[in-house]
Amino acid sequence: MHETRRTILKTIGAVAGAGAISGQTSAKKAMRLPAAKPEMAWAPADESNYSEAERESDLDIRWFIVHVAQGEADWTVDWFQNPDANASTHYVADHGTGDLTQMLAEEDIGWHGGNWPYNQHSLGIEHSGWVNETEYTDELYEASAKIVRWSATEFDFPKRVRRYDIAPCDAKDGEGGVIGHNQIPNPNDCTKPGGISGHYDPGSLWNWGRYEGFIRRWDVESGENAVVLSDGAVYHGPDEHAKTMAVPSGAVGTATGNVLVRKGIQWYKLDFNGTPGWVAADDVLYARFDAGLSVETTSDLSVRAEPSGERLGVVPEGTAGVVTDGPVDIGGYRWWKVNYDGSQTGWSADYWLTAE
């Protein structure tokens, strides 16, 4: 048995006791709603479809792998309970209802990645639906994201989507994060994606930007951004009875670091171009960028007249630019309007942009 990051953190917490480290941690937690495991039905997979383990002490969980089932949720549950399946994930989510089913204990190893080390160091979730056909709802993203937030907190891996590239050859490299099945390396050639069978789910209609928005909505830190989901959601104070402000849906604010929990509601104080306001966490989504931020393309990237609209051209990998508008979520992507250096201005997909 070896010490994982999780067991090391537990040890540090025990040693700290009531000292400064423990006090700071408690104060921080008191400002945010805890990462609670969502309610799920329990339907255990057949014992021939997974490996029993004690991963909290023996193996380090550092990846959360997103799948699309190519079918309905009840079909998927039935299949993992079939001894002929030779496959399983820890969770199944219904894209129509957002209902969740747990099929494996987190300490056990699911057979879902097509790469044994990634199976050993991951949790997996199947979402009902069909790759490149199903349009996923906020109910599904929110339900799935709650599992990510809880498990990332429980097992100490980043609440972060790893974008646009294949995950490391070695599943133990780096801190981990949230990836699609298509990002798991082939165990025989780690330059090839999709595990041993070359899977390409979750596909082009899975909106990673919006999904990460739900994952991070309760954990926006000072200096990070959040987009407001509805008109009349921003208040002069952290109270639903306070006077509302004229901040429209879609506005992006920057977190000031002021976070409060009152009457079971978590509030952020956000800065909207020099004007502060308070908004409940369930009325925002985390956003990677804001107008005025410098970004760079991570691949050759289309520039469009409108989000998911007519293509104006392509800018090469490494092109710098400044965000001027967004985000807009449509067509499976989160879009930002970017003024590219020495080139055109238009809308590009969030997934292939990074902050400079």
Protein Blocks (a to p, Z undefined) as FASTA:
>chain_A
ZZdfklmmmmmmmmnmmmmklmmmmmmmmmpccddddddddddddfklcccddfklmpcc
fbdcdddehiafklmmmmmmpmklopacfbdcdfknopacdfbdfkbccdfkopaklmmm
cccdddeddehkbccdfklmmmmmmmmmmmmmmnopafdddehiacdfblkgojbdaddf
klpccfklmkbghijnopabebjklcfklmmmmmmmmmccehiacddfbehkacfbdcfk
bccddddehiacddehiacdeehiacddddeehiacdddfklcccdfbdehiacddfbdc
dddfbghiacfbdcdehiacddfbdcddeehiacdddddehiacddddfklgccZZ
